[in-house]
Amino acid sequence: MSPSAVAPLPLRLSVLDRSRIREGGDAAGALRDTVDLARDAEAWGFHRFWVSEHHGVPGVAGSAPTVLAAAVAGATSSIRVGTGGVMLPNHRPLVVAEQFGVLEALYPGRIDMGVGRSVGFTDGVRRALGHGKEDAEDFAERLDELLGWFRGTQEAHPGVRALPSEGLRVPPFVLATGAGAGIAAAAGLPLVIGDLSGRTKVLEAIDRYRSGFRPSVWAAEPYVVVAGTVAVAGTDEEAARLLVPESWSMAYARTHGTFPPLPPAGAVADRPMTARQREYFEAGLRGHVHGTEARVRAALERVAAETGADELLVTTSTYDRAALRDSYRRLARLAGLRPPAPARPGRGATDGHGATDGRAAPVGHGATVGHGATVGGAAG
């Protein structure tokens, strides 16, 4: 069945790639894989492509998200590009504003600014960054300063201006769980939250966000992006196999304190696991959306109905890159996504708010992701 014959899902679909390193590979290859996947995601009709921030994580190459976002934007022409996200406690708001101002100046109408409140993954990383866990507590103030640099209204540093950022409109998103949802609501910003396996907590946070939302110059109404893993294959068994490498690496991280490169799915069965590791591993296989196209389509329709989300940010990682691409290709097909229209001469292919799936986006909406450096991933 052709994409045009499939009714679109009632929510947009976007991609967050965390630049996972594979066993036997290296960081350079992982970063090139991210850029290559962005080109494919654009061709398949996904709405956004985001990258993440991690520091000192052996299995993740993406440590400088605005730099990687520039590479992605330069390799594509229409898909929205952003971060899921920049961890604001790790950076001065002025520097973050300047970086996104440069991106928006170079790729007008295509840049999203997703920010989160997580700090480094380990004590050593936090010390190297010059920050502690307590720095996450002033996230709301840092966020207000960041937005003020774009509007020219910040008062923390009189006489200082963020250039070329001032006057530009880069859609901001808050990656949040718990208190972060309230911060997004109070600031009147779109919310990115996950993941699909913790549905009850996500629903509670979304309800708090919507009930506390205050309209702002950035968003007139609540906008919810739910992040999660989605794996699609020819059979349910093949789709489940895609989840194995990430689940093993996450179980290892939970018990050793460091996230390793992704192993081949077939090698995991021969690796010894403690009872605790086995518990984490099996938990990592549950709750995600996976299966055949028909099964995943039905599951995503339930997600849309239960959460009322405006958008789903897919964060799938696995060792087999060909299988991962096939999963995203199948996802685009089952969702009825359409390739973007060619850009008109002298203009980008999008005005920053249009969608490739035929749905009109509320003014100012972009999105961000959740609970740490990325939803569903190791915080860095």
BALOBA-1460 file (C-alpha; in Angstrom, 3 decimals):
// residues 380
<rec num="1" residu="m" x="0.000" y="0.000" z="0.000"/>
<rec num="2" residu="s" x="1.408" y="3.406" z="-0.929"/>
<rec num="3" residu="p" x="1.774" y="6.118" z="1.742"/>
<rec num="4" residu="s" x="-0.854" y="8.245" z="-0.002"/>
<rec num="5" residu="a" x="-3.417" y="5.460" z="0.543"/>
<rec num="6" residu="v" x="-2.826" y="5.362" z="4.318"/>
<rec num="7" residu="a" x="-4.719" y="7.765" z="6.566"/>
<rec num="8" residu="p" x="-2.240" y="9.853" z="8.601"/>
<rec num="9" residu="l" x="-1.963" y="9.119" z="12.305"/>
<rec num="10" residu="p" x="-3.582" y="11.764" z="14.546"/>
<rec num="11" residu="l" x="-0.170" y="13.018" z="15.718"/>
<rec num="12" residu="r" x="3.048" y="14.132" z="14.061"/>
<rec num="13" residu="l" x="6.066" y="11.832" z="13.966"/>
<rec num="14" residu="s" x="9.626" y="13.023" z="14.538"/>
<rec num="15" residu="v" x="13.023" y="11.443" z="15.244"/>
<rec num="16" residu="l" x="15.566" y="11.853" z="18.028"/>
<rec num="17" residu="d" x="18.887" y="10.146" z="17.293"/>
<rec num="18" residu="r" x="21.344" y="9.762" z="20.176"/>
<rec num="19" residu="s" x="24.401" y="8.901" z="18.053"/>
<rec num="20" residu="r" x="24.914" y="5.502" z="19.649"/>
<rec num="21" residu="i" x="28.314" y="3.917" z="19.139"/>
<rec num="22" residu="r" x="28.298" y="0.244" z="18.148"/>
<rec num="23" residu="e" x="30.767" y="-2.396" z="19.296"/>
<rec num="24" residu="g" x="33.570" y="-2.431" z="16.752"/>
<rec num="25" residu="g" x="32.708" y="1.092" z="15.625"/>
<rec num="26" residu="d" x="33.797" y="4.530" z="16.721"/>
<rec num="27" residu="a" x="32.400" y="7.961" z="17.518"/>
<rec num="28" residu="a" x="33.102" y="9.366" z="14.057"/>
<rec num="29" residu="g" x="31.083" y="6.597" z="12.452"/>
<rec num="30" residu="a" x="28.213" y="7.124" z="14.886"/>
<rec num="31" residu="l" x="28.075" y="10.833" z="14.098"/>
<rec num="32" residu="r" x="28.104" y="10.184" z="10.356"/>
<rec num="33" residu="d" x="25.318" y="7.632" z="10.867"/>
<rec num="34" residu="t" x="23.255" y="10.354" z="12.568"/>
<rec num="35" residu="v" x="23.654" y="12.729" z="9.630"/>
<rec num="36" residu="d" x="22.840" y="9.955" z="7.154"/>
<rec num="37" residu="l" x="19.716" y="9.008" z="9.118"/>
<rec num="38" residu="a" x="18.591" y="12.652" z="9.081"/>
<rec num="39" residu="r" x="18.696" y="12.654" z="5.282"/>
<rec num="40" residu="d" x="16.557" y="9.510" z="5.216"/>
<rec num="41" residu="a" x="14.128" y="10.862" z="7.827"/>
<rec num="42" residu="e" x="13.586" y="13.936" z="5.675"/>
<rec num="43" residu="a" x="12.981" y="11.821" z="2.570"/>
<rec num="44" residu="w" x="10.478" y="9.638" z="4.458"/>
<rec num="45" residu="g" x="8.469" y="12.650" z="5.646"/>
<rec num="46" residu="f" x="9.261" y="12.903" z="9.378"/>
<rec num="47" residu="h" x="8.556" y="16.333" z="10.848"/>
<rec num="48" residu="r" x="11.690" y="16.967" z="12.959"/>
<rec num="49" residu="f" x="15.122" y="15.483" z="13.526"/>
<rec num="50" residu="w" x="16.764" y="16.115" z="16.884"/>
<rec num="51" residu="v" x="20.097" y="15.260" z="18.475"/>
<rec num="52" residu="s" x="21.083" y="14.942" z="22.135"/>
<rec num="53" residu="e" x="23.742" y="15.984" z="24.657"/>
<rec num="54" residu="h" x="25.859" y="13.462" z="26.597"/>
<rec num="55" residu="h" x="29.259" y="13.928" z="28.216"/>
<rec num="56" residu="g" x="31.804" y="11.230" z="29.021"/>
<rec num="57" residu="v" x="29.555" y="8.345" z="27.927"/>
<rec num="58" residu="p" x="31.537" y="5.625" z="26.069"/>
<rec num="59" residu="g" x="28.533" y="4.457" z="24.083"/>
<rec num="60" residu="v" x="27.282" y="7.870" z="22.918"/>
<rec num="61" residu="a" x="29.109" y="10.159" z="20.481"/>
<rec num="62" residu="g" x="26.875" y="13.225" z="20.665"/>
<rec num="63" residu="s" x="28.503" y="15.590" z="23.163"/>
<rec num="64" residu="a" x="27.967" y="18.896" z="21.314"/>
<rec num="65" residu="p" x="24.351" y="19.001" z="20.096"/>
<rec num="66" residu="t" x="24.367" y="22.442" z="18.471"/>
<rec num="67" residu="v" x="27.456" y="21.511" z="16.455"/>
<rec num="68" residu="l" x="25.846" y="18.252" z="15.349"/>
<rec num="69" residu="a" x="22.577" y="20.048" z="14.600"/>
<rec num="70" residu="a" x="24.490" y="22.351" z="12.259"/>
<rec num="71" residu="a" x="25.849" y="19.330" z="10.387"/>
<rec num="72" residu="v" x="22.344" y="17.847" z="10.146"/>
<rec num="73" residu="a" x="20.802" y="21.099" z="8.939"/>
<rec num="74" residu="g" x="23.521" y="21.492" z="6.350"/>
<rec num="75" residu="a" x="22.904" y="17.987" z="5.014"/>
<rec num="76" residu="t" x="19.115" y="18.444" z="4.726"/>
<rec num="77" residu="s" x="16.841" y="21.062" z="3.232"/>
<rec num="78" residu="s" x="13.338" y="20.938" z="4.730"/>
<rec num="79" residu="i" x="13.087" y="18.872" z="7.915"/>
<rec num="80" residu="r" x="13.107" y="20.834" z="11.173"/>
<rec num="81" residu="v" x="16.345" y="20.336" z="13.120"/>
<rec num="82" residu="g" x="16.903" y="20.733" z="16.830"/>
<rec num="83" residu="t" x="18.136" y="19.419" z="20.134"/>
<rec num="84" residu="g" x="16.633" y="16.973" z="22.557"/>
<rec num="85" residu="g" x="18.189" y="18.631" z="24.254"/>
<rec num="86" residu="v" x="20.796" y="21.104" z="25.364"/>
<rec num="87" residu="m" x="21.168" y="20.678" z="29.127"/>
<rec num="88" residu="l" x="20.838" y="24.244" z="30.342"/>
<rec num="89" residu="p" x="22.511" y="23.749" z="33.762"/>
<rec num="90" residu="n" x="25.733" y="22.841" z="31.918"/>
<rec num="91" residu="h" x="25.906" y="26.124" z="29.962"/>
<rec num="92" residu="r" x="25.573" y="29.858" z="30.314"/>
<rec num="93" residu="p" x="22.221" y="30.971" z="28.832"/>
<rec num="94" residu="l" x="23.957" y="33.671" z="26.763"/>
<rec num="95" residu="v" x="26.153" y="31.082" z="25.024"/>
<rec num="96" residu="v" x="23.160" y="28.828" z="24.335"/>
<rec num="97" residu="a" x="21.252" y="31.789" z="22.879"/>
<rec num="98" residu="e" x="24.191" y="32.721" z="20.667"/>
<rec num="99" residu="q" x="24.560" y="29.169" z="19.367"/>
<rec num="100" residu="f" x="20.906" y="28.862" z="18.431"/>
<rec num="101" residu="g" x="20.939" y="32.359" z="16.997"/>
<rec num="102" residu="v" x="23.731" y="31.339" z="14.635"/>
<rec num="103" residu="l" x="21.831" y="28.175" z="13.660"/>
<rec num="104" residu="e" x="18.631" y="30.122" z="12.990"/>
<rec num="105" residu="a" x="20.509" y="32.769" z="11.003"/>
<rec num="106" residu="l" x="22.066" y="30.074" z="8.804"/>
<rec num="107" residu="y" x="18.936" y="27.887" z="8.472"/>
<rec num="108" residu="p" x="15.974" y="30.255" z="8.975"/>
<rec num="109" residu="g" x="12.647" y="28.716" z="9.898"/>
<rec num="110" residu="r" x="14.051" y="25.220" z="10.514"/>
<rec num="111" residu="i" x="15.639" y="25.303" z="13.978"/>
<rec num="112" residu="d" x="14.136" y="24.079" z="17.274"/>
<rec num="113" residu="m" x="15.652" y="24.789" z="20.690"/>
<rec num="114" residu="g" x="14.983" y="21.869" z="23.030"/>
<rec num="115" residu="v" x="16.451" y="22.361" z="26.513"/>
<rec num="116" residu="g" x="16.523" y="20.207" z="29.647"/>
<rec num="117" residu="r" x="17.533" y="20.463" z="33.288"/>
<rec num="118" residu="s" x="19.818" y="17.450" z="33.694"/>
<rec num="119" residu="v" x="23.472" y="17.749" z="34.681"/>
<rec num="120" residu="g" x="26.370" y="15.338" z="34.089"/>
<rec num="121" residu="f" x="25.796" y="11.595" z="34.360"/>
<rec num="122" residu="t" x="28.529" y="10.971" z="36.973"/>
<rec num="123" residu="d" x="30.265" y="12.974" z="39.704"/>
<rec num="124" residu="g" x="33.443" y="13.090" z="37.597"/>
<rec num="125" residu="v" x="31.627" y="14.478" z="34.577"/>
<rec num="126" residu="r" x="29.845" y="17.048" z="36.710"/>
<rec num="127" residu="r" x="33.140" y="18.203" z="38.193"/>
<rec num="128" residu="a" x="34.670" y="18.452" z="34.710"/>
<rec num="129" residu="l" x="31.704" y="20.566" z="33.587"/>
<rec num="130" residu="g" x="32.043" y="22.742" z="36.678"/>
<rec num="131" residu="h" x="28.530" y="22.000" z="37.897"/>
<rec num="132" residu="g" x="26.774" y="19.954" z="40.571"/>
<rec num="133" residu="k" x="23.358" y="18.374" z="40.925"/>
<rec num="134" residu="e" x="22.152" y="21.502" z="42.719"/>
<rec num="135" residu="d" x="22.566" y="23.512" z="39.506"/>
<rec num="136" residu="a" x="19.430" y="21.868" z="38.129"/>
<rec num="137" residu="e" x="17.390" y="23.666" z="40.769"/>
<rec num="138" residu="d" x="17.641" y="27.063" z="39.064"/>
<rec num="139" residu="f" x="16.513" y="25.726" z="35.689"/>
<rec num="140" residu="a" x="13.437" y="27.980" z="35.603"/>
<rec num="141" residu="e" x="15.593" y="31.083" z="36.103"/>
<rec num="142" residu="r" x="18.111" y="29.989" z="33.480"/>
<rec num="143" residu="l" x="15.275" y="29.282" z="31.064"/>
<rec num="144" residu="d" x="13.775" y="32.728" z="31.639"/>
<rec num="145" residu="e" x="17.153" y="34.338" z="30.992"/>
<rec num="146" residu="l" x="17.657" y="32.267" z="27.831"/>
<rec num="147" residu="l" x="14.309" y="33.348" z="26.382"/>
<rec num="148" residu="g" x="15.021" y="36.931" z="27.382"/>
<rec num="149" residu="w" x="18.163" y="37.011" z="25.229"/>
<rec num="150" residu="f" x="16.002" y="36.348" z="22.150"/>
<rec num="151" residu="r" x="13.393" y="38.958" z="23.085"/>
<rec num="152" residu="g" x="15.886" y="41.549" z="24.272"/>
<rec num="153" residu="t" x="14.223" y="41.585" z="27.697"/>
<rec num="154" residu="q" x="16.752" y="39.870" z="29.956"/>
<rec num="155" residu="e" x="17.722" y="41.946" z="32.988"/>
<rec num="156" residu="a" x="20.462" y="39.810" z="34.546"/>
<rec num="157" residu="h" x="23.179" y="41.522" z="32.486"/>
<rec num="158" residu="p" x="22.233" y="45.127" z="31.634"/>
<rec num="159" residu="g" x="23.706" y="46.492" z="28.434"/>
<rec num="160" residu="v" x="24.585" y="43.059" z="27.034"/>
<rec num="161" residu="r" x="22.893" y="41.740" z="23.905"/>
<rec num="162" residu="a" x="22.890" y="38.276" z="22.363"/>
<rec num="163" residu="l" x="23.802" y="38.542" z="18.700"/>
<rec num="164" residu="p" x="22.623" y="37.405" z="16.215"/>
<rec num="165" residu="s" x="19.917" y="35.923" z="18.452"/>
<rec num="166" residu="e" x="18.043" y="39.048" z="19.539"/>
<rec num="167" residu="g" x="14.836" y="39.403" z="17.559"/>
<rec num="168" residu="l" x="14.970" y="35.898" z="16.109"/>
<rec num="169" residu="r" x="12.180" y="33.437" z="16.843"/>
<rec num="170" residu="v" x="13.575" y="29.990" z="17.619"/>
<rec num="171" residu="p" x="10.823" y="27.732" z="19.006"/>
<rec num="172" residu="p" x="11.801" y="26.574" z="22.526"/>
<rec num="173" residu="f" x="10.817" y="23.209" z="24.046"/>
<rec num="174" residu="v" x="11.235" y="21.876" z="27.569"/>
<rec num="175" residu="l" x="12.364" y="18.285" z="28.164"/>
<rec num="176" residu="a" x="10.742" y="17.386" z="31.409"/>
<rec num="177" residu="t" x="9.394" y="15.007" z="33.979"/>
<rec num="178" residu="g" x="8.097" y="15.869" z="37.402"/>
<rec num="179" residu="a" x="8.796" y="19.524" z="38.216"/>
<rec num="180" residu="g" x="9.919" y="20.180" z="34.668"/>
<rec num="181" residu="a" x="6.356" y="19.811" z="33.393"/>
<rec num="182" residu="g" x="5.284" y="22.606" z="35.730"/>
<rec num="183" residu="i" x="8.142" y="24.806" z="34.544"/>
<rec num="184" residu="a" x="7.093" y="24.292" z="30.913"/>
<rec num="185" residu="a" x="3.491" y="25.134" z="31.799"/>
<rec num="186" residu="a" x="4.405" y="28.283" z="33.734"/>
<rec num="187" residu="a" x="6.661" y="29.490" z="30.908"/>
<rec num="188" residu="g" x="4.035" y="28.742" z="28.257"/>
<rec num="189" residu="l" x="6.298" y="26.391" z="26.302"/>
<rec num="190" residu="p" x="5.783" y="23.084" z="24.481"/>
<rec num="191" residu="l" x="6.517" y="20.009" z="26.601"/>
<rec num="192" residu="v" x="8.581" y="16.970" z="25.596"/>
<rec num="193" residu="i" x="8.078" y="14.030" z="27.916"/>
<rec num="194" residu="g" x="8.580" y="10.265" z="27.950"/>
<rec num="195" residu="d" x="8.678" y="7.506" z="27.742"/>
<rec num="196" residu="l" x="6.011" y="5.155" z="26.443"/>
<rec num="197" residu="s" x="6.783" y="2.454" z="29.021"/>
<rec num="198" residu="g" x="5.831" y="4.641" z="31.997"/>
<rec num="199" residu="r" x="2.396" y="5.596" z="30.700"/>
<rec num="200" residu="t" x="0.711" y="6.346" z="34.059"/>
<rec num="201" residu="k" x="3.375" y="8.822" z="35.222"/>
<rec num="202" residu="v" x="3.466" y="10.434" z="31.795"/>
<rec num="203" residu="l" x="-0.302" y="10.927" z="31.790"/>
<rec num="204" residu="e" x="-0.203" y="12.504" z="35.252"/>
<rec num="205" residu="a" x="2.556" y="14.918" z="34.195"/>
<rec num="206" residu="i" x="0.713" y="15.833" z="30.998"/>
<rec num="207" residu="d" x="-2.441" y="16.587" z="32.986"/>
<rec num="208" residu="r" x="-0.456" y="18.867" z="35.321"/>
<rec num="209" residu="y" x="1.109" y="20.593" z="32.339"/>
<rec num="210" residu="r" x="-2.171" y="21.241" z="30.571"/>
<rec num="211" residu="s" x="-3.987" y="22.424" z="33.699"/>
<rec num="212" residu="g" x="-1.151" y="24.805" z="34.625"/>
<rec num="213" residu="f" x="-0.355" y="26.102" z="31.143"/>
<rec num="214" residu="r" x="-0.128" y="29.877" z="30.729"/>
<rec num="215" residu="p" x="-0.239" y="31.218" z="27.150"/>
<rec num="216" residu="s" x="2.919" y="33.026" z="26.105"/>
<rec num="217" residu="v" x="4.488" y="34.703" z="23.093"/>
<rec num="218" residu="w" x="5.979" y="31.298" z="22.308"/>
<rec num="219" residu="a" x="2.807" y="29.199" z="22.412"/>
<rec num="220" residu="a" x="-0.867" y="30.152" z="22.685"/>
<rec num="221" residu="e" x="-1.918" y="26.713" z="23.912"/>
<rec num="222" residu="p" x="-0.368" y="23.539" z="25.339"/>
<rec num="223" residu="y" x="1.647" y="21.371" z="22.967"/>
<rec num="224" residu="v" x="2.710" y="17.890" z="24.052"/>
<rec num="225" residu="v" x="5.444" y="15.770" z="22.521"/>
<rec num="226" residu="v" x="5.689" y="12.230" z="23.875"/>
<rec num="227" residu="a" x="9.024" y="10.497" z="23.339"/>
<rec num="228" residu="g" x="9.604" y="6.771" z="23.162"/>
<rec num="229" residu="t" x="11.006" y="3.737" z="21.428"/>
<rec num="230" residu="v" x="9.181" y="2.324" z="18.411"/>
<rec num="231" residu="a" x="10.481" y="-0.732" z="16.540"/>
<rec num="232" residu="v" x="8.798" y="-2.013" z="13.367"/>
<rec num="233" residu="a" x="9.713" y="-5.129" z="11.381"/>
<rec num="234" residu="g" x="8.232" y="-7.877" z="9.238"/>
<rec num="235" residu="t" x="7.409" y="-9.984" z="12.313"/>
<rec num="236" residu="d" x="6.886" y="-9.295" z="16.011"/>
<rec num="237" residu="e" x="9.989" y="-11.373" z="16.787"/>
<rec num="238" residu="e" x="12.207" y="-9.333" z="14.468"/>
<rec num="239" residu="a" x="10.916" y="-6.109" z="15.977"/>
<rec num="240" residu="a" x="11.574" y="-7.349" z="19.518"/>
<rec num="241" residu="r" x="15.116" y="-8.251" z="18.484"/>
<rec num="242" residu="l" x="15.776" y="-4.586" z="17.658"/>
<rec num="243" residu="l" x="15.251" y="-3.716" z="21.337"/>
<rec num="244" residu="v" x="17.873" y="-6.153" z="22.680"/>
<rec num="245" residu="p" x="21.130" y="-4.137" z="22.232"/>
<rec num="246" residu="e" x="19.799" y="-0.989" z="23.908"/>
<rec num="247" residu="s" x="18.213" y="-2.992" z="26.733"/>
<rec num="248" residu="w" x="21.488" y="-4.805" z="27.457"/>
<rec num="249" residu="s" x="23.547" y="-1.597" z="27.389"/>
<rec num="250" residu="m" x="21.072" y="0.157" z="29.672"/>
<rec num="251" residu="a" x="21.123" y="-2.773" z="32.120"/>
<rec num="252" residu="y" x="24.913" y="-2.625" z="32.113"/>
<rec num="253" residu="a" x="24.809" y="1.134" z="32.741"/>
<rec num="254" residu="r" x="22.406" y="0.709" z="35.658"/>
<rec num="255" residu="t" x="24.770" y="-1.747" z="37.356"/>
<rec num="256" residu="h" x="28.211" y="-0.401" z="36.317"/>
<rec num="257" residu="g" x="27.648" y="3.350" z="36.058"/>
<rec num="258" residu="t" x="28.675" y="3.697" z="32.425"/>
<rec num="259" residu="f" x="26.741" y="3.207" z="29.185"/>
<rec num="260" residu="p" x="28.744" y="0.961" z="26.798"/>
<rec num="261" residu="p" x="28.604" y="0.681" z="22.988"/>
<rec num="262" residu="l" x="25.662" y="-1.292" z="21.623"/>
<rec num="263" residu="p" x="26.364" y="-5.014" z="21.113"/>
<rec num="264" residu="p" x="24.927" y="-7.159" z="18.306"/>
<rec num="265" residu="a" x="21.572" y="-8.611" z="19.369"/>
<rec num="266" residu="g" x="22.818" y="-12.146" z="18.749"/>
<rec num="267" residu="a" x="25.736" y="-11.723" z="21.145"/>
<rec num="268" residu="v" x="23.638" y="-10.729" z="24.157"/>
<rec num="269" residu="a" x="22.303" y="-14.212" z="24.903"/>
<rec num="270" residu="d" x="25.847" y="-15.502" z="25.554"/>
<rec num="271" residu="r" x="26.750" y="-12.742" z="28.006"/>
<rec num="272" residu="p" x="26.534" y="-13.487" z="31.721"/>
<rec num="273" residu="m" x="24.158" y="-11.317" z="33.728"/>
<rec num="274" residu="t" x="23.634" y="-11.005" z="37.442"/>
<rec num="275" residu="a" x="20.081" y="-11.332" z="38.727"/>
<rec num="276" residu="r" x="19.903" y="-7.557" z="39.013"/>
<rec num="277" residu="q" x="21.190" y="-7.019" z="35.484"/>
<rec num="278" residu="r" x="18.703" y="-9.567" z="34.174"/>
<rec num="279" residu="e" x="15.900" y="-7.685" z="35.901"/>
<rec num="280" residu="y" x="16.948" y="-4.391" z="34.301"/>
<rec num="281" residu="f" x="17.442" y="-6.072" z="30.921"/>
<rec num="282" residu="e" x="13.991" y="-7.643" z="30.877"/>
<rec num="283" residu="a" x="12.417" y="-4.400" z="32.079"/>
<rec num="284" residu="g" x="14.117" y="-2.650" z="29.164"/>
<rec num="285" residu="l" x="12.345" y="-4.934" z="26.734"/>
<rec num="286" residu="r" x="8.891" y="-4.152" z="28.115"/>
<rec num="287" residu="g" x="6.600" y="-1.226" z="27.486"/>
<rec num="288" residu="h" x="7.987" y="-0.121" z="24.141"/>
<rec num="289" residu="v" x="5.900" y="-0.061" z="20.991"/>
<rec num="290" residu="h" x="7.127" y="-2.809" z="18.671"/>
<rec num="291" residu="g" x="5.831" y="-5.324" z="16.164"/>
<rec num="292" residu="t" x="4.508" y="-5.506" z="12.648"/>
<rec num="293" residu="e" x="3.197" y="-2.437" z="10.861"/>
<rec num="294" residu="a" x="-0.419" y="-3.279" z="11.662"/>
<rec num="295" residu="r" x="0.347" y="-3.891" z="15.331"/>
<rec num="296" residu="v" x="2.395" y="-0.704" z="15.694"/>
<rec num="297" residu="r" x="-0.237" y="1.372" z="13.902"/>
<rec num="298" residu="a" x="-2.869" y="0.196" z="16.396"/>
<rec num="299" residu="a" x="-0.536" y="0.826" z="19.341"/>
<rec num="300" residu="l" x="0.254" y="4.376" z="18.236"/>
<rec num="301" residu="e" x="-3.423" y="5.131" z="17.778"/>
<rec num="302" residu="r" x="-3.884" y="4.087" z="21.424"/>
<rec num="303" residu="v" x="-0.974" y="6.306" z="22.487"/>
<rec num="304" residu="a" x="-2.572" y="9.246" z="20.700"/>
<rec num="305" residu="a" x="-5.956" y="8.567" z="22.284"/>
<rec num="306" residu="e" x="-4.600" y="8.080" z="25.821"/>
<rec num="307" residu="t" x="-2.162" y="11.001" z="25.907"/>
<rec num="308" residu="g" x="-3.784" y="13.459" z="23.533"/>
<rec num="309" residu="a" x="-0.229" y="14.158" z="22.368"/>
<rec num="310" residu="d" x="0.334" y="16.430" z="19.405"/>
<rec num="311" residu="e" x="3.545" y="14.678" z="18.409"/>
<rec num="312" residu="l" x="5.583" y="11.502" z="18.971"/>
<rec num="313" residu="l" x="9.373" y="11.769" z="19.102"/>
<rec num="314" residu="v" x="10.818" y="8.364" z="18.246"/>
<rec num="315" residu="t" x="14.122" y="7.598" z="19.993"/>
<rec num="316" residu="t" x="14.889" y="4.057" z="18.827"/>
<rec num="317" residu="s" x="18.494" y="2.777" z="18.950"/>
<rec num="318" residu="t" x="19.897" y="-0.611" z="17.921"/>
<rec num="319" residu="y" x="23.112" y="-2.213" z="16.659"/>
<rec num="320" residu="d" x="21.862" y="-3.153" z="13.176"/>
<rec num="321" residu="r" x="21.708" y="0.127" z="11.249"/>
<rec num="322" residu="a" x="20.032" y="-1.450" z="8.212"/>
<rec num="323" residu="a" x="17.286" y="-2.865" z="10.436"/>
<rec num="324" residu="l" x="16.922" y="0.511" z="12.169"/>
<rec num="325" residu="r" x="16.461" y="2.278" z="8.845"/>
<rec num="326" residu="d" x="13.946" y="-0.343" z="7.764"/>
<rec num="327" residu="s" x="12.056" y="0.238" z="11.029"/>
<rec num="328" residu="y" x="11.834" y="3.976" z="10.421"/>
<rec num="329" residu="r" x="10.877" y="3.405" z="6.786"/>
<rec num="330" residu="r" x="8.053" y="1.080" z="7.848"/>
<rec num="331" residu="l" x="6.979" y="3.555" z="10.526"/>
<rec num="332" residu="a" x="6.702" y="6.329" z="7.961"/>
<rec num="333" residu="r" x="4.689" y="4.055" z="5.687"/>
<rec num="334" residu="l" x="2.236" y="2.858" z="8.343"/>
<rec num="335" residu="a" x="1.742" y="6.455" z="9.519"/>
<rec num="336" residu="g" x="0.947" y="7.716" z="6.032"/>
<rec num="337" residu="l" x="3.833" y="10.198" z="5.997"/>
<rec num="338" residu="r" x="4.594" y="11.976" z="2.748"/>
<rec num="339" residu="p" x="7.956" y="13.168" z="1.416"/>
<rec num="340" residu="p" x="8.409" y="16.952" z="1.593"/>
<rec num="341" residu="a" x="7.589" y="19.102" z="-1.395"/>
<rec num="342" residu="p" x="10.612" y="20.542" z="-3.229"/>
<rec num="343" residu="a" x="11.747" y="23.903" z="-1.901"/>
<rec num="344" residu="r" x="10.868" y="26.952" z="-3.940"/>
<rec num="345" residu="p" x="13.868" y="28.848" z="-5.315"/>
<rec num="346" residu="g" x="15.345" y="31.196" z="-2.740"/>
<rec num="347" residu="r" x="13.332" y="29.786" z="0.160"/>
<rec num="348" residu="g" x="13.486" y="26.894" z="2.552"/>
<rec num="349" residu="a" x="10.993" y="24.088" z="2.118"/>
<rec num="350" residu="t" x="9.181" y="25.028" z="5.333"/>
<rec num="351" residu="d" x="8.193" y="28.243" z="7.067"/>
<rec num="352" residu="g" x="9.073" y="26.731" z="10.423"/>
<rec num="353" residu="h" x="5.544" y="25.811" z="11.408"/>
<rec num="354" residu="g" x="4.245" y="23.690" z="8.530"/>
<rec num="355" residu="a" x="4.344" y="19.908" z="8.752"/>
<rec num="356" residu="t" x="5.217" y="17.270" z="6.181"/>
<rec num="357" residu="d" x="2.210" y="15.205" z="7.205"/>
<rec num="358" residu="g" x="-0.386" y="17.730" z="6.119"/>
<rec num="359" residu="r" x="-1.303" y="18.968" z="9.626"/>
<rec num="360" residu="a" x="-0.995" y="22.658" z="10.458"/>
<rec num="361" residu="a" x="1.239" y="23.414" z="13.429"/>
<rec num="362" residu="p" x="0.299" y="26.009" z="16.047"/>
<rec num="363" residu="v" x="2.480" y="29.107" z="15.830"/>
<rec num="364" residu="g" x="5.719" y="28.829" z="17.737"/>
<rec num="365" residu="h" x="5.655" y="25.106" z="18.250"/>
<rec num="366" residu="g" x="8.740" y="23.022" z="18.157"/>
<rec num="367" residu="a" x="9.462" y="20.428" z="20.812"/>
<rec num="368" residu="t" x="11.805" y="18.951" z="23.385"/>
<rec num="369" residu="v" x="12.457" y="15.856" z="25.262"/>
<rec num="370" residu="g" x="12.290" y="14.666" z="28.667"/>
<rec num="371" residu="h" x="14.078" y="13.426" z="31.712"/>
<rec num="372" residu="g" x="17.765" y="13.863" z="31.513"/>
<rec num="373" residu="a" x="19.818" y="14.414" z="28.437"/>
<rec num="374" residu="t" x="17.306" y="12.457" z="26.402"/>
<rec num="375" residu="v" x="14.081" y="10.699" z="27.102"/>
<rec num="376" residu="g" x="14.713" y="7.026" z="27.550"/>
<rec num="377" residu="g" x="18.479" y="7.449" z="27.467"/>
<rec num="378" residu="a" x="21.424" y="7.897" z="29.773"/>
<rec num="379" residu="a" x="21.666" y="11.441" z="31.031"/>
<rec num="380" residu="g" x="24.900" y="13.131" z="30.222"/>
